[in-house]
Every structure is written in structure tokens, then in C-alpha cells.
Amino acid sequence: MVELAFPLAPWLVWAIPMFGALLIPLYAKFGDKARDYIAVIFPLLSAISAATMLPLALNGQIFHQQI
């Protein structure tokens, strides 16, 4: 088994978009542009978290963390 450089990455891949979806209506009050930026930023952060796990996946290594 391998340790990730950022051990919360698997959780952040799905948690960040969920958190962002909850915040989008709040940012919509500040304007359409703020809402649009938030709608792009949170999935981008999720993609970055997923990309941190890509080297492990390409090497066929397994990461398992039980919480």
C-alpha cells in the first residue's frame, strides 16, 4: 500500500463539488458573475484533487484509507 502526499485527496474529489453546490445559491446574491466563478472554481479544485491521485493509478498502486 502507498501513502498519498495529500491523504484527504480521495475525500475532496467528491466533497468539494458538494460543498460548492451548496454555496452557489449564496453567491448568486452577489451577482451572476460571482455565481459563475464559483460554479467553475469548485469543480476545478475537485479535478486538481483527482489529478494528485493520477500517478498512483497509472502505476497500478492501491490506496486505501479507512475512516
BELRARA-V366814 format. One record per residue. SS is DSSP state (H for helix, E for strand, - for the rest). PHI is phi in radians with two decimals (999 if undefined). OMEGA is omega in whole degrees, 0 to 359 (999 if undefined). Layout:
BEGIN
ss->SS phi->PHI omega->OMEGA
ss->SS phi->PHI omega->OMEGA
END
This chain:
BEGIN
ss->- phi->999 omega->187
ss->- phi->-2.12 omega->176
ss->- phi->-1.63 omega->176
ss->- phi->-1.42 omega->175
ss->- phi->-1.15 omega->179
ss->- phi->-2.21 omega->190
ss->- phi->-1.13 omega->179
ss->- phi->-1.52 omega->184
ss->H phi->-0.94 omega->179
ss->H phi->-1.06 omega->179
ss->H phi->-1.30 omega->182
ss->H phi->-1.22 omega->180
ss->H phi->-1.03 omega->179
ss->H phi->-1.77 omega->183
ss->H phi->-1.33 omega->182
ss->H phi->-1.08 omega->179
ss->H phi->-1.11 omega->178
ss->H phi->-1.13 omega->178
ss->H phi->-1.12 omega->179
ss->H phi->-1.12 omega->179
ss->H phi->-1.12 omega->177
ss->H phi->-1.25 omega->183
ss->H phi->-1.50 omega->184
ss->H phi->-0.99 omega->178
ss->H phi->-1.08 omega->179
ss->H phi->-1.19 omega->179
ss->H phi->-1.29 omega->178
ss->H phi->-1.13 omega->178
ss->- phi->-1.19 omega->179
ss->- phi->-1.46 omega->178
ss->- phi->2.33 omega->182
ss->H phi->-1.15 omega->182
ss->H phi->-1.17 omega->178
ss->H phi->-1.10 omega->178
ss->H phi->-1.08 omega->181
ss->H phi->-1.15 omega->179
ss->H phi->-1.13 omega->179
ss->H phi->-1.13 omega->179
ss->H phi->-1.14 omega->178
ss->H phi->-1.67 omega->186
ss->H phi->-1.16 omega->184
ss->H phi->-1.15 omega->174
ss->H phi->-1.12 omega->177
ss->H phi->-1.12 omega->176
ss->H phi->-1.09 omega->177
ss->H phi->-1.14 omega->178
ss->H phi->-1.13 omega->177
ss->H phi->-1.15 omega->177
ss->H phi->-1.09 omega->178
ss->H phi->-1.16 omega->181
ss->H phi->-1.17 omega->178
ss->H phi->-1.18 omega->178
ss->- phi->-1.64 omega->184
ss->H phi->-1.04 omega->178
ss->H phi->-1.02 omega->177
ss->H phi->-1.13 omega->181
ss->H phi->-1.15 omega->181
ss->H phi->-1.24 omega->177
ss->- phi->-1.55 omega->179
ss->- phi->1.30 omega->180
ss->- phi->-1.53 omega->183
ss->- phi->-1.92 omega->174
ss->- phi->-2.10 omega->179
ss->- phi->-2.34 omega->178
ss->- phi->-2.34 omega->179
ss->- phi->-1.79 omega->179
ss->- phi->-2.06 omega->999
END
